[in-house]
Amino acid sequence: MSDAGTPLRIGILGASRIAETALIGPAQALGHRLVAVAARDRGRAAAFADKYGVERVLASYDEVIADPEVDVIYNPLANSLHGPWNLAAIRAGRAVLSEKPFARNESEAREVAAAARTAGVPILEGFHYLFHPLMTRTFELLDGGAIGTVRDVEVVMAMPAPGDDDPRWSYDLAGGALMDLGCYSLHVSRVLGKWCGGDPEITGGRAVLRSPQIDESCILDVRYPNGAKGTQAVSMVAGEFVFSLRIVGDEGSLYLHDYLGPNRDDRLTVVSATRGTVSVEHLGTRSTYTYQLEAFADAVRHGTSLPIGLDDAVENMRYLDDAYRAIGLDPR
């Protein structure tokens, strides 16, 4: 086993596509146990278990949560099911690794967070990018003044369109491009507030709708207390995957070619206007999700602190609600 300590015993809700990348691979690499899985279709759960080596197939999500051999729940269900099933797992005393977004909206996020505080169980919203050395190095450069005062933050979150029957196109299932991709751009923009005088304010937005209340793409504008501005371009109907982050200062810039997936492209381009240099650093292609699960396991086993917690999860949902209002739509 590559990770020292007792293996986590993980129960999986649903047989989702994201699980292979976000949980299965990292769990296998780190030596954790995949104890149980359930899905709406038991046959699909059985195929999932057979493919990935999950020990047992159970009849329902409730059974996975109640299984005495499960101590961690992984929740990659449709957005509308994050809050209710996170809450169910917390009330059963299970630690929770939840796919983003944390809940349907701020109100639901507050309910889940309050329950987690009462129960005293670890819970993490899966903003996995934050755990990779690519971000650590970016923060080091910002701390060191490598690009001077930050003046502009540009985030692009783009992907080809999911199928017509995908839950991300359903308002009832809390879908929309902002929920699926914009949660990341809002989160990283908030994180960068540390170097911009504080949290950003959403100053405007515009969207292209796929159907009533469902955004297929949008632009968000933000402004920071130090006067820096930010733009977030989000699209769930793009021709290709682009997850880039550009941070422009008055003395240079940082460009993260794929901040969400450095396993695909781990480059960080550093431009120094004062020195007239351009350098490219490679920060490693080990999965962001592996780093995330490693940190979460330490929190579950040893109480090690995590870089984001319940307050962050609630605040990001508040921003998502505000972003929907900014583009003229209702929160989910």
C-alpha positions in Angstrom: 0.0 0.0 0.0 1.5 3.3 -1.0 -0.3 5.4 1.7 0.8 4.7 5.3 -2.0 4.0 7.7 -5.3 2.1 8.0 -7.1 2.0 4.6 -10.3 4.1 4.4 -13.4 1.9 3.9 -15.3 3.7 1.2 -19.0 3.4 0.2 -20.0 4.8 -3.1 -23.4 6.3 -4.0 -24.2 5.7 -7.6 -22.3 4.2 -10.5 -21.2 7.6 -12.0 -18.6 8.2 -14.8 -16.7 10.7 -12.7 -16.0 8.1 -10.0 -13.3 6.3 -12.0 -11.2 9.4 -12.2 -12.2 11.1 -9.0 -12.2 8.2 -6.6 -11.5 4.7 -8.0 -8.0 5.4 -9.4 -6.8 7.4 -6.4 -8.2 4.9 -3.9 -6.5 2.0 -5.7 -3.2 3.9 -5.9 -3.4 4.8 -2.2 -4.5 1.4 -1.0 -8.0 2.2 0.3 -10.9 -0.3 0.3 -13.9 0.1 -2.0 -16.4 -1.6 0.3 -19.9 -1.1 -1.2 -21.8 0.5 -4.0 -25.5 1.1 -4.8 -27.2 2.6 -7.8 -30.7 3.2 -9.0 -30.2 0.2 -11.3 -28.7 -2.7 -9.5 -27.4 -4.2 -12.7 -25.4 -1.0 -13.4 -24.1 -1.1 -9.8 -23.0 -4.8 -10.3 -21.2 -4.0 -13.5 -19.5 -1.0 -11.8 -18.4 -3.2 -8.9 -17.1 -5.9 -11.2 -15.1 -3.4 -13.3 -13.6 -1.6 -10.4 -13.3 -4.3 -7.7 -15.9 -3.0 -5.3 -16.4 -5.6 -2.6 -20.2 -5.6 -2.4 -23.3 -4.4 -4.3 -26.1 -3.2 -2.0 -29.7 -2.5 -2.8 -29.9 1.2 -1.9 -27.9 4.3 -0.9 -29.3 3.9 2.6 -27.8 0.5 2.9 -24.4 1.8 1.8 -24.6 4.5 4.4 -25.7 2.1 7.1 -23.1 -0.6 6.3 -21.0 -1.2 9.4 -17.8 -1.7 7.3 -18.2 1.7 5.6 -16.6 4.8 7.3 -16.4 7.2 4.3 -19.2 8.0 1.8 -18.3 9.2 -1.6 -21.2 11.2 -3.2 -21.0 11.8 -7.0 -24.8 11.9 -7.6 -26.7 14.5 -9.5 -26.3 18.0 -8.1 -29.8 18.0 -6.5 -28.9 14.8 -4.6 -25.6 16.1 -3.0 -27.3 17.9 -0.1 -29.8 15.3 0.9 -27.4 12.3 0.7 -24.5 14.3 2.3 -27.0 15.0 5.1 -28.0 11.4 5.4 -24.4 10.2 5.6 -23.5 12.8 8.2 -26.4 11.8 10.4 -25.2 8.3 10.2 -21.8 9.4 11.5 -19.9 8.9 8.2 -17.2 11.1 6.8 -18.2 12.5 3.4 -16.2 13.3 0.3 -18.8 15.1 -1.8 -18.5 16.1 -5.5 -19.0 19.7 -6.1 -21.3 21.6 -5.8 -21.8 21.0 -2.1 -25.6 21.3 -2.3 -28.4 22.7 -4.5 -28.1 26.3 -3.0 -26.9 28.3 0.0 -29.8 27.4 2.2 -29.3 23.7 1.7 -25.6 24.0 2.2 -26.1 25.7 5.5 -28.3 22.8 6.7 -25.7 20.3 5.7 -22.9 22.3 7.3 -24.8 22.6 10.6 -25.4 18.9 10.7 -21.7 18.2 10.0 -20.6 20.5 12.8 -23.0 18.8 15.2 -21.9 15.3 14.2 -18.2 16.3 14.2 -17.5 14.3 11.1 -15.0 15.3 8.3 -16.7 16.5 5.1 -14.9 17.8 2.1 -16.3 19.4 -1.1 -14.2 18.1 -3.9 -12.3 21.2 -5.2 -9.5 18.8 -6.0 -7.4 21.4 -8.0 -6.5 23.1 -4.7 -4.4 20.1 -3.5 -1.9 19.9 -6.4 1.6 21.3 -6.4 0.6 23.5 -9.4 -1.6 25.6 -7.1 1.0 25.5 -4.3 3.6 26.9 -6.6 1.2 29.5 -7.9 0.6 30.7 -4.3 4.3 30.8 -3.6 4.9 33.0 -6.6 2.1 35.3 -5.6 3.4 35.5 -2.0 6.8 36.3 -3.3 5.5 39.2 -5.5 6.6 37.5 -8.7 4.1 39.4 -10.8 3.6 42.5 -8.6 0.1 43.6 -7.7 -2.6 41.4 -9.2 -4.8 43.4 -11.6 -6.7 40.8 -13.6 -7.9 37.2 -13.1 -9.2 35.3 -16.1 -10.7 31.8 -15.8 -11.9 29.7 -18.7 -14.0 26.6 -17.9 -15.2 24.9 -21.2 -16.2 21.4 -22.3 -18.1 19.7 -25.1 -21.8 19.3 -24.6 -23.0 16.3 -22.5 -25.8 14.2 -24.1 -29.3 15.6 -24.2 -30.5 13.3 -21.4 -27.6 14.3 -19.0 -28.8 15.5 -15.6 -26.7 18.6 -16.0 -29.3 19.9 -18.4 -32.2 19.5 -15.8 -33.3 22.3 -13.6 -35.0 19.8 -11.3 -31.6 18.1 -10.8 -29.9 21.4 -10.2 -28.2 21.5 -13.5 -26.6 24.3 -15.6 -23.2 25.4 -16.7 -22.6 27.5 -13.6 -23.4 24.7 -11.3 -21.2 22.2 -13.1 -18.2 24.4 -14.2 -18.8 27.8 -12.7 -18.6 26.5 -9.2 -14.8 26.0 -10.0 -14.3 29.4 -11.5 -16.0 31.1 -8.6 -14.0 29.0 -6.1 -10.6 29.8 -7.6 -11.5 33.5 -8.0 -12.4 33.5 -4.3 -9.2 31.8 -3.3 -7.2 34.4 -5.2 -8.9 37.1 -3.2 -6.1 36.7 -0.7 -3.8 38.5 -3.1 -6.5 41.0 -4.3 -7.5 42.7 -1.0 -10.3 40.3 -0.2 -13.3 38.5 -1.7 -14.5 39.4 -5.2 -17.9 41.0 -5.9 -19.9 39.8 -8.8 -20.5 42.9 -10.9 -22.3 41.5 -13.9 -23.1 38.5 -16.0 -24.8 37.3 -19.2 -25.8 33.8 -20.3 -26.9 31.8 -23.3 -29.8 29.5 -22.3 -30.4 25.9 -23.5 -33.9 25.9 -22.0 -35.8 28.0 -19.4 -33.6 28.4 -16.3 -30.7 26.3 -17.7 -27.6 28.1 -18.8 -25.4 26.4 -21.4 -22.8 29.1 -21.3 -22.2 32.4 -19.5 -19.7 35.1 -18.7 -19.3 36.5 -15.1 -17.5 39.7 -14.3 -16.1 40.3 -10.8 -14.2 43.1 -9.0 -11.8 42.8 -6.1 -11.3 45.3 -3.2 -7.9 46.3 -4.6 -9.5 47.3 -7.9 -8.4 44.1 -9.8 -11.0 42.8 -12.1 -11.9 39.2 -13.1 -13.7 37.4 -15.9 -15.0 33.9 -15.9 -16.0 32.3 -19.2 -18.0 29.2 -18.7 -19.3 26.9 -21.4 -20.9 23.4 -21.4 -21.2 23.5 -25.3 -17.6 24.2 -26.3 -15.6 22.4 -29.0 -12.9 21.2 -26.6 -11.9 21.0 -23.0 -10.2 24.2 -21.7 -9.7 24.7 -18.0 -7.2 27.6 -17.8 -6.3 30.3 -15.3 -4.4 33.5 -16.1 -3.4 35.9 -13.3 -2.1 39.2 -14.5 -0.1 41.6 -12.3 1.5 45.0 -12.9 4.9 43.2 -13.2 4.1 40.0 -15.1 1.6 37.2 -15.3 1.1 33.5 -14.4 -0.7 31.1 -16.8 -1.9 27.7 -15.6 -2.6 25.8 -18.8 -4.9 23.3 -17.2 -5.4 24.1 -13.5 -8.2 21.6 -13.2 -6.2 18.7 -14.8 -2.4 19.1 -14.5 -2.3 15.3 -15.2 -3.1 16.4 -18.8 -1.0 19.6 -18.9 1.1 20.5 -15.8 2.6 23.7 -17.2 2.8 27.0 -15.4 4.1 29.8 -17.6 5.7 32.7 -15.6 6.1 36.0 -17.4 8.3 38.7 -15.7 7.8 42.1 -17.3 10.5 43.6 -15.1 13.1 41.1 -16.1 11.8 40.5 -19.6 11.7 36.7 -19.1 9.3 33.9 -19.8 9.8 30.6 -18.0 7.8 27.4 -18.0 7.6 25.2 -14.9 6.3 21.6 -14.9 4.6 20.7 -11.6 3.9 17.1 -12.1 1.2 14.9 -13.6 0.1 13.0 -10.6 -3.7 13.4 -10.3 -5.2 16.2 -8.4 -7.8 13.7 -7.1 -5.0 11.5 -5.7 -3.6 14.5 -3.8 -7.1 15.3 -2.6 -7.9 11.8 -1.3 -4.5 11.6 0.4 -5.3 14.8 2.3 -8.8 13.7 3.1 -7.6 10.4 4.4 -5.2 12.3 6.8 -8.2 14.3 8.0 -10.3 11.3 8.6 -7.6 9.3 10.3 -5.7 11.9 12.2 -7.8 15.1 12.3 -5.4 16.9 10.0 -6.7 20.2 8.9 -7.9 20.7 5.3 -7.4 23.9 3.2 -11.2 24.3 2.8 -14.0 23.4 5.1 -17.7 23.9 5.8 -17.6 27.7 5.8 -16.0 27.7 2.4 -18.6 25.3 1.0 -21.5 27.5 2.3 -19.8 30.6 0.9 -19.2 29.1 -2.5 -22.9 28.2 -2.7 -23.8 31.8 -1.8 -21.7 32.9 -4.7 -23.4 30.4 -7.0 -26.8 31.7 -6.0 -25.7 35.3 -6.6 -24.1 34.3 -9.9 -27.4 32.9 -11.1 -29.2 36.1 -10.1 -26.5 38.1 -12.0 -27.3 36.2 -15.2 -31.0 36.7 -14.7 -31.9 33.2 -13.6 -33.1 31.7 -10.4 -30.8 29.9 -7.9 -31.2 26.1 -8.1 
